[in-house]
Amino acid sequence: MAAIDWIIVAIYAISTIGLGAYFSRRQRSTKDYFIGSGKMNPLLIGVSLFATLLSTITYLAIPGEVAGKGPVYLSNYLAYPFTFLLVGFVILPVYMRQRVTSAYSLLEERLGPSVKFLGAIMFTLLRLVWMTLLVYLTAKAISIMIGAPAEAVPLIVMVTGFFAIIYTSLGGLRAVVITDLMQTILLYGGALLVIGTVTWKMGGFGWFPTEWPDSWDDQPVFSLDPSTRVTVFGSILSVFLWTVATMSGDQVSVQRFMATKDAPAARKALAMQLSISVVVGVTLGFVGLALLGYFQAFPELLPREGGVSGQADALFPHFIAFELPPVIAGLVVAGLFAAAMSSIDSGVNSITAVVMTEWGRRLEGRQIEPRRQVSLARWMALIIGTIVVVGSGWIGYIPGNFMAVTNKVVNLFTVPIALLFFFALFVPFANARGVWIGTLSSVTVAVLISFSGVIFGVDPETGLDPVSFQWISPSALVTGVVIGVPACYLLRRKEPA
């Protein structure tokens, strides 16, 4: 990277802190801090939701997955119309009538404080692991781009976390949403610049594959073998369940919906998020195809000896570092840097919202003034962000490429959290004891599948896990419902005659 590239990255990082300081002067209460007073632009909220949920995953995992394994994973976007109908017209109207800062406050009235506590704890663990994963993957990619050794990854994590934590703790949700817009523009622009550069270097679209390369996996439409890594059916089903569960039970999503005016506005935000996800995701799929074609044409430019498949995750950052011209490389690296920060800022703000809401009654009892509560929220954001930076050092022990590692981590608690809301809203005889049994069973199955290769051993010939990561969400859902519903029915309190 040239000096001008570093200047571009520095300008972006400093501007985020400036935005945080600007919005901090406009905050009068924790409502301003966490949900922007509840009247934010739904289209802007949709962009923020996209940047939060798919930032580093989209930017790193999809190109590597398509280049190294094949494009079948992109079929998951076929699930989005069904996601919009279920979430937009069934789930969002229920939530928008409640108007709460913490999604888990909805659980207490129906199922009691213990279930609310369970939901808040699982969400906190999920988001902490989610943030540490995305920060680690981004730092690993940046180290490749700047030619730094693996030992430099913790330092890159610290720098990334520093800027994200500062502007998030200062500016609250408004600063997060505005920076998410900037990050989305950089993310998409970077993908287009890579495709354009490859096309220019190869003198046209000769990089587009006309046949199935030998390096790609066998990716059928459906398979009865649970170890088959990716199938069309599995992609659609797992992404549908993950998206619905995230929109239903994840504080990051619910908090943004609450920042809009009403249910129609929240639907607009959802439509914007899903639309951008499709456009950016497909574009990044083409980035993977472009990189595959480019390095097949010029194998001497690969990061190391060997074929494309074994080093697919490194192709994107390597191309940025050594093949993009100055200025363009700086913009793309800024986008990658932005992706990591969007993961930290949204997660930190949402976890802080949950913690501060649970403390709300004590704060009111002590008659702490609103500005003091905002100050406490900022300190809480700083502490949570620090935990993320420190915890990122453990993520490297999870086996698999970027796509597999991401799915293994984010699916551990996503469906179990959503199950809590399923029981609260749609099971009339639900009770705390039955919900605890169903939820813990769901988590157990999710953990067993996520780490099936570590627990039971991988196939010695293929190196695949006994059960693919695509079956984490479906199996967790079926287990939670099949065990939880009968448990609730058997443990219900019978009314006296």
C-alpha positions in Angstrom: 0.0 0.0 0.0 1.2 3.5 -0.9 1.2 6.5 1.4 -1.9 7.9 -0.2 -3.8 4.7 0.7 -2.8 5.0 4.4 -4.0 8.7 4.3 -7.4 7.6 3.0 -7.8 5.0 5.7 -6.7 7.5 8.4 -9.2 10.2 7.1 -12.0 7.7 7.3 -11.1 6.5 10.8 -10.8 10.1 12.2 -14.1 11.2 10.6 -16.0 8.5 12.5 -14.8 9.9 15.8 -15.9 13.4 14.6 -19.3 12.1 13.9 -19.5 10.5 17.3 -18.6 13.7 19.0 -21.1 15.7 16.9 -24.0 13.4 17.8 -23.0 13.3 21.5 -24.0 16.9 21.9 -27.5 16.2 20.9 -28.3 13.5 23.4 -30.6 14.3 26.3 -31.6 10.8 27.5 -30.9 7.1 27.0 -33.8 7.0 24.5 -31.8 9.4 22.3 -28.7 7.3 22.8 -30.2 3.9 22.0 -33.0 4.4 19.5 -32.6 7.9 18.2 -35.9 9.0 19.7 -37.8 6.4 17.6 -38.3 8.5 14.5 -35.3 7.8 12.3 -35.5 7.4 8.5 -36.5 3.8 7.7 -34.3 3.6 4.6 -31.3 4.7 6.6 -32.2 2.1 9.3 -32.3 -0.6 6.6 -28.9 0.3 5.4 -27.6 0.2 8.9 -29.2 -3.2 9.5 -27.4 -4.5 6.4 -24.0 -3.2 7.4 -24.5 -4.6 10.9 -25.5 -8.1 10.0 -23.5 -8.8 6.9 -20.4 -6.5 7.0 -17.3 -8.6 7.3 -19.1 -11.8 6.3 -20.1 -10.3 3.0 -16.8 -8.7 2.3 -14.6 -11.6 3.1 -16.5 -14.9 3.2 -18.5 -14.8 0.0 -15.7 -14.1 -2.4 -13.6 -16.8 -0.8 -16.5 -19.2 -0.7 -17.3 -18.7 -4.4 -13.7 -18.8 -5.6 -12.7 -21.8 -3.5 -15.9 -23.9 -3.2 -18.4 -22.8 -5.8 -21.4 -20.4 -6.2 -24.2 -22.5 -4.9 -24.2 -20.7 -1.5 -25.6 -17.6 -3.3 -28.8 -19.5 -3.8 -29.7 -18.5 -0.2 -31.0 -15.2 -1.4 -34.0 -17.1 -2.8 -35.2 -17.2 0.8 -35.5 -13.5 1.2 -39.0 -13.0 -0.2 -40.4 -15.5 2.3 -38.4 -13.8 5.0 -39.9 -10.4 4.2 -43.5 -11.8 4.3 -43.1 -13.6 7.6 -41.1 -10.9 9.4 -42.8 -7.9 7.8 -46.4 -8.9 8.2 -46.5 -11.3 11.1 -43.6 -10.5 13.5 -43.0 -6.7 13.1 -46.6 -5.6 13.8 -46.4 -7.4 17.2 -43.1 -5.8 18.1 -43.9 -2.3 17.0 -46.9 -2.2 19.3 -44.6 -2.7 22.3 -42.1 0.1 21.7 -39.4 -1.2 24.1 -35.7 -0.4 24.2 -34.7 -4.0 25.0 -36.4 -6.8 23.1 -36.1 -9.1 26.1 -38.5 -7.0 28.1 -41.2 -8.6 26.0 -40.4 -12.0 27.5 -40.9 -11.0 31.1 -44.6 -10.3 31.0 -45.5 -13.6 29.4 -42.9 -16.0 30.8 -41.3 -14.3 33.8 -38.0 -12.7 34.7 -36.0 -15.9 34.4 -36.7 -16.3 30.7 -36.0 -12.6 30.1 -32.7 -13.2 31.9 -32.0 -16.3 29.7 -32.7 -14.3 26.5 -30.5 -11.4 27.6 -27.6 -13.6 28.5 -27.7 -15.6 25.3 -27.9 -12.5 23.2 -24.9 -11.0 25.1 -22.8 -14.1 24.5 -23.9 -14.3 20.9 -23.0 -10.7 20.1 -19.7 -10.8 22.0 -18.6 -13.9 20.0 -20.0 -12.4 16.8 -18.0 -9.2 17.2 -14.8 -10.9 18.2 -15.1 -13.2 15.1 -15.7 -10.4 12.7 -12.9 -8.2 14.1 -10.5 -11.2 14.1 -11.3 -12.1 10.4 -10.9 -8.5 9.3 -7.6 -8.0 11.2 -6.3 -11.3 9.6 -7.2 -10.0 6.1 -5.7 -6.5 6.8 -2.5 -8.2 7.9 -2.3 -10.0 4.6 -2.9 -6.7 2.7 -0.1 -4.8 4.5 2.3 -7.7 4.5 2.3 -7.9 8.3 3.1 -11.2 10.0 0.4 -13.1 11.9 1.8 -11.7 15.2 0.5 -8.3 14.1 -3.2 -9.4 14.1 -3.8 -8.4 17.8 -2.4 -5.0 17.2 -4.7 -4.4 14.2 -7.6 -5.6 16.3 -6.7 -3.0 19.0 -6.5 -0.2 16.5 -9.8 -1.2 14.8 -11.5 -1.6 18.2 -10.2 1.7 19.5 -11.9 3.8 16.7 -15.1 1.9 16.7 -15.5 1.9 20.5 -14.8 5.7 20.7 -17.4 6.9 18.2 -20.0 4.3 19.3 -19.7 5.3 23.0 -19.9 9.0 22.1 -22.6 9.1 19.4 -25.0 6.3 20.3 -27.3 4.8 17.6 -27.4 7.9 15.5 -23.6 7.9 15.0 -23.7 4.1 14.4 -26.4 4.5 11.6 -24.6 7.3 9.8 -21.3 5.5 9.8 -23.0 2.3 8.7 -24.2 4.3 5.6 -20.6 5.4 4.9 -19.4 1.8 5.4 -21.9 0.3 3.0 -20.9 2.7 0.3 -17.2 1.8 0.8 -18.1 -1.9 0.9 -20.0 -2.0 -2.3 -17.7 0.5 -4.1 -14.7 -1.7 -3.2 -16.4 -4.8 -4.7 -17.1 -2.9 -8.0 -13.5 -1.6 -8.1 -12.1 -5.1 -7.8 -14.3 -6.4 -10.6 -13.4 -3.5 -12.7 -9.7 -3.9 -12.1 -9.7 -7.6 -13.0 -11.8 -6.9 -16.1 -9.3 -4.2 -17.2 -6.2 -6.3 -16.5 -7.6 -9.3 -18.4 -8.9 -7.2 -21.3 -12.6 -8.2 -20.8 -14.8 -10.7 -19.1 -12.6 -13.7 -19.8 -12.5 -14.4 -16.1 -16.2 -15.6 -16.1 -16.2 -19.4 -15.9 -17.9 -21.3 -18.7 -17.7 -24.7 -17.0 -17.5 -26.1 -13.5 -13.9 -26.1 -12.4 -12.3 -29.2 -10.9 -11.3 -27.2 -7.8 -15.0 -26.6 -6.8 -16.9 -28.9 -4.4 -19.7 -31.1 -5.5 -22.7 -28.9 -4.5 -26.0 -30.7 -5.3 -29.5 -29.4 -5.0 -30.3 -31.8 -2.1 -28.5 -34.5 -0.3 -29.4 -37.1 2.4 -25.8 -37.1 3.5 -25.6 -34.6 6.4 -21.8 -34.2 5.9 -22.3 -32.7 2.4 -20.9 -29.2 3.0 -23.3 -27.1 0.9 -26.5 -27.8 -1.0 -29.0 -25.5 -2.7 -31.8 -26.7 -0.3 -29.6 -26.4 2.7 -28.5 -22.9 1.8 -32.0 -21.6 1.3 -33.4 -23.3 4.5 -30.5 -22.3 6.8 -30.4 -18.7 5.7 -34.2 -18.4 5.9 -34.2 -19.6 9.5 -31.2 -17.5 10.5 -32.6 -14.3 9.0 -36.1 -14.8 10.6 -34.5 -15.7 13.9 -32.2 -12.7 13.8 -35.0 -10.3 12.9 -37.2 -11.8 15.6 -34.9 -12.2 18.6 -31.7 -10.3 18.1 -31.5 -7.0 19.9 -29.4 -5.5 17.1 -32.4 -5.9 14.7 -35.2 -5.2 17.1 -33.4 -2.0 18.3 -33.3 -0.7 14.8 -36.9 -1.5 14.1 -37.8 0.4 17.3 -35.9 3.4 16.0 -38.5 3.8 13.2 -42.0 5.4 13.6 -44.4 2.4 13.1 -44.8 -1.0 11.5 -45.0 0.2 7.9 -41.8 2.2 8.4 -40.1 -0.9 10.0 -41.2 -2.9 6.9 -39.5 -0.4 4.7 -36.3 -0.8 6.7 -36.6 -4.5 6.4 -37.1 -4.3 2.6 -34.1 -2.0 2.2 -31.9 -4.3 4.2 -32.9 -7.4 2.3 -32.6 -5.6 -1.1 -29.1 -4.3 -0.4 -28.1 -7.8 0.9 -29.0 -9.3 -2.4 -27.3 -6.7 -4.5 -24.1 -6.6 -2.5 -24.0 -10.4 -2.0 -24.4 -11.2 -5.7 -21.8 -8.6 -6.6 -19.4 -10.1 -4.1 -20.1 -13.5 -5.7 -18.9 -12.0 -9.0 -15.8 -10.7 -7.1 -15.1 -14.4 -6.2 -15.5 -15.5 -9.8 -13.3 -12.6 -11.0 -10.5 -13.5 -8.6 -10.8 -17.2 -9.5 -10.4 -16.4 -13.2 -7.6 -13.9 -12.6 -5.4 -16.2 -10.5 -6.1 -19.2 -12.8 -4.8 -17.0 -15.7 -1.8 -15.8 -13.6 -1.0 -18.6 -11.1 2.4 -17.1 -10.4 0.6 -14.2 -8.7 -1.0 -16.5 -6.0 -0.1 -15.7 -2.4 1.7 -19.0 -2.1 2.3 -22.2 -4.1 -0.6 -24.5 -4.7 -4.1 -24.2 -6.2 -6.8 -21.6 -5.6 -9.0 -23.8 -3.4 -6.7 -24.1 -0.5 -6.0 -20.4 -0.2 -9.3 -18.9 -1.5 -9.9 -16.8 1.6 -6.6 -15.0 1.1 -7.2 -14.1 -2.6 -9.3 -11.0 -2.0 -7.0 -9.3 0.6 -3.9 -10.4 -1.5 -5.4 -8.8 -4.7 -6.2 -5.6 -2.8 -2.6 -5.3 -1.5 -0.6 -6.2 -4.6 -2.8 -5.7 -7.7 -5.0 -2.7 -7.1 -3.5 0.8 -8.0 -3.0 3.4 -5.3 -6.1 5.3 -4.1 -8.3 2.4 -5.1 -6.5 0.2 -2.7 -6.9 2.8 0.0 -10.6 3.0 -0.6 -11.1 -0.8 -0.5 -9.0 -1.2 2.7 -11.1 1.6 4.3 -14.1 -0.4 3.3 -12.7 -3.5 5.0 -11.7 -1.4 8.1 -15.3 0.0 8.0 -16.7 -3.5 8.0 -15.0 -4.4 11.2 -16.1 -1.2 12.9 -19.7 -1.6 11.9 -19.7 -5.0 13.6 -18.3 -3.5 16.8 -20.4 -0.4 16.9 -23.7 -2.1 16.4 -23.0 -4.9 18.8 -21.6 -2.7 21.5 -24.6 -0.3 21.3 -27.1 -3.1 21.4 -25.5 -5.0 24.3 -25.3 -1.7 26.2 -29.0 -1.1 25.5 -29.9 -4.5 27.0 -27.7 -4.0 30.1 -28.9 -0.5 30.7 -32.5 -1.5 30.3 -32.1 -4.2 32.9 -30.6 -1.7 35.3 -33.3 0.8 34.4 -35.4 0.2 37.5 -32.5 0.6 39.9 -31.5 3.8 38.1 -35.0 5.2 38.4 -35.1 4.2 42.1 -31.9 6.2 42.7 -33.3 9.1 40.8 -30.3 9.4 38.5 -30.8 12.2 36.0 -31.1 11.3 32.3 -27.7 12.8 31.4 -26.0 10.8 34.1 -27.7 7.6 32.6 -26.2 8.5 29.2 -22.8 8.8 30.8 -23.2 5.4 32.4 -24.2 4.0 29.0 -21.0 5.4 27.4 -18.8 3.8 30.1 -20.6 0.5 29.6 -20.0 0.7 25.9 -16.3 1.2 26.5 -16.1 -1.8 28.8 -18.0 -4.1 26.3 -15.8 -3.0 23.5 -12.7 -3.8 25.4 -14.0 -7.3 26.1 -14.4 -7.8 22.4 -10.9 -6.7 21.6 -9.4 -9.0 24.2 -11.6 -11.9 23.3 -10.7 -11.9 19.6 -7.5 -13.8 20.3 -9.5 -17.0 20.9 -11.4 -17.1 17.6 -8.4 -18.4 15.6 -8.9 -21.8 17.2 -12.2 -22.5 15.4 -11.5 -24.7 12.3 -12.8 -23.9 8.8 -12.8 -21.3 6.1 -14.3 -17.8 6.7 -17.8 -19.0 5.6 -17.8 -22.1 7.8 -16.3 -20.4 10.9 -18.9 -17.6 10.6 -21.8 -20.0 10.4 -20.6 -22.1 13.2 -20.3 -19.1 15.5 -23.4 -17.1 14.7 -25.8 -20.0 14.7 -25.0 -21.2 18.2 -27.6 -19.0 19.9 -29.6 -17.3 17.1 -32.4 -19.9 16.8 -32.5 -20.6 20.6 -33.0 -16.9 21.2 -35.8 -16.7 18.6 -37.4 -19.8 20.2 -38.0 -17.7 23.4 -40.2 -15.3 21.4 -41.9 -18.2 19.6 -43.0 -19.6 23.0 -44.0 -16.3 24.4 -46.1 -15.2 21.4 -47.5 -18.4 19.9 -47.7 -21.1 22.6 -50.6 -20.3 24.9 -49.6 -22.8 27.6 -45.9 -21.9 27.6 -44.2 -21.6 31.0 -40.7 -20.8 32.2 -39.7 -24.4 33.1 -40.8 -25.8 29.8 -39.1 -23.0 27.8 -35.8 -23.5 29.7 -35.9 -27.2 28.8 -36.6 -26.6 25.1 -34.1 -23.8 24.8 -31.2 -25.6 26.5 -31.9 -28.6 24.3 -31.8 -26.4 21.2 -28.5 -24.9 22.3 -27.0 -28.3 23.0 -27.8 -29.5 19.5 -26.4 -26.3 17.9 -23.1 -26.7 19.8 -22.8 -30.4 18.9 -23.3 -29.7 15.2 -21.1 -26.6 15.1 -18.2 -28.5 16.6 -19.0 -31.9 15.3 -15.6 -32.2 13.6 -13.8 -31.4 16.9 -16.0 -33.6 19.0 -16.6 -36.7 16.8 -13.7 -36.3 14.3 -13.7 -35.2 10.6 -13.8 -37.6 7.7 -10.2 -38.7 7.1 -10.6 -38.7 3.3 -12.7 -35.5 2.7 -11.8 -33.5 5.8 -15.5 -32.7 6.2 -17.4 -32.4 9.5 -19.8 -35.3 10.2 -22.7 -32.7 10.0 -22.5 -29.6 7.8 -22.9 -26.2 9.3 -26.0 -25.7 7.1 -27.9 -27.9 9.5 -27.2 -26.0 12.7 -30.3 -23.8 12.5 -32.8 -26.4 11.2 -31.7 -28.9 13.8 -31.8 -26.4 16.7 -35.3 -25.2 15.7 -36.7 -28.8 15.4 -35.1 -29.9 18.7 -36.3 -26.8 20.6 -39.9 -27.1 19.3 -40.2 -30.9 19.6 -38.8 -30.9 23.2 -40.0 -27.5 24.4 -43.7 -27.7 23.4 -44.4 -31.0 25.1 -42.4 -29.9 28.2 -44.5 -26.7 28.4 -47.7 -28.7 28.1 -46.7 -31.3 30.8 -45.4 -28.6 33.2 -48.3 -26.2 32.8 -50.2 -25.1 35.9 -53.7 -26.5 35.8 -56.4 -24.1 36.9 -58.4 -25.3 39.9 -61.9 -26.7 39.1 
